[in-house]
Amino acid sequence: MNIALIANDKKKELMTAFCIAYKGILQEHNLIATGTTGSIIMEQTGLNVNKCAPGILGEQQIAARVAYNEIDLVIFFRDPISPQSHEPDITLLLGHCDNNNIPFATNIATAEMLIKSLDRGDLAWRMLINPSY
């Protein structure tokens, strides 16, 4: 499955810890991340990550892939406390996920539930929608 990984600056350490904890599951899938987040994940975990551009442009690139139903799961650790100038882009990404029935996690609790569901095969229905595997 194609899994998108995005983390705001204050959440990159959390994303890295998440990827370390679930490396065994994540390594079985195609990972796509924004540039800086992808570089950190690759450096800290050794996972293979397809990197988009850093920052807002990378989020937009991932949103475009979501719009075309090319992503099966989005994990976006956002910082809800710090103001985000690109909030409309985040809303657009979420809207594309809703439109294409793509699971979207914005915090560690939901991400853990989704990754464990992925490991159990609970998200296999996505292969019916996106049969490019």
N, C-alpha and C positions, 0 to 999 in steps of 0.2 A: 504494500500500500504506500501511497505518497503522503508523507507526513510533513507539514509545514511547522517550523519552529521559529518563533519571534519572541524577543524579550526587550522591553524597555531597559535603559541603562541601569537603573537601580534593581533590575530583576535578572540581570545576566548571570550573576553568581547562583541564583536559585535555579535557573535553567541548566547551568552546568551541573549542579548537584543532581537535578532530576535526570539528566542524561547519563550521568555516572551510575545512578541507582538502577536505571532501566536499560542500560547498555545492551544486555542480552536480548531484550525484546526489540529495541530500536535498530540494532544491527541487521535485523531480518527485513528491514523496510527501506524504502527510498526516502532519504531525508532532504528537505529543502529548507533553507534558512536565509534570513537577511544576512548581509555580508559579515558584519562584525560578530554577530551572534554565532554564525556558522564557523567563523575562524576560531573563536573561543572554544566551541564545542569540539571541533576537530583537534585542537591543540591539547585540550584537557582529557579527552576520552579516546582519541584515535578513531572515532567513528567517521565514516565517509559521508560528507555533507555537500550537496550541490548548493553553492552559494549564489544568491542574488546580489544586487547592489546593496550597499549599507544604508541603514536608516529608512527614511520615508519612501525613497524610490524602491527599495527592496520590498517594503510592505505593499506598495502599489503593484509590483511585479507578481507577488504572491497572490494579491487580490485578483489580478487578471487571470491567473491560473485557476483560482477558485471559481471565478465567473464562468470559465470554460469547463468546469467540473473535472479538472485534472488533479485536484488535491482531495484526499480522502479524510483527512483529519488535520485540524489546526490547533496548535498549542501556542497561545499568545500570553505570556506572562507580562501583564501591563502594570504600570504604576498608577493606581487610581488617585494617589495623593498629589503628585506633581501635575501641573497643568500640561496638557499635550496640545501643541499647535496643530497637530494633524488628526485631531479627533474625528473630523468628517471622513478621513480615509479609513479609520478604524470602524466607523459606523458602516461604511460601504463594504468593507471586508465581511463584517458580521452579516450584513444583508445578503451578500452573495452566498455565504454559508447557509443561511436560512433558506434561500431560494433553491439551493441544490442539496439540501438535507445533509450537510457536512458537519459532523460533530466539531464543536468549538469550545476549547477550555481556556479560561482566563486566569485560573489560579491553580495552585498545586493540588488541591483536593480533587477538583474536577479532572485535572490532567491524569492523576493517578487512577481514578476510576476508569477513564477512557483507555489508558495504556493497558490496564489489567483486562479490560473487556476485549481489547485488540488481541492480547495474548491468548485469551480463551476462545477466540474466533467469533465473538459476538458481533463484530463489524464486517463479517464476510458478506453481508448483503450489499456492501458498497461495490463488490466485484460484479454484481449484476448491473449496477448503474454505470460503473466505469470498468468495462471488461478489457482493459489494455494490459492485463497481466499474463 
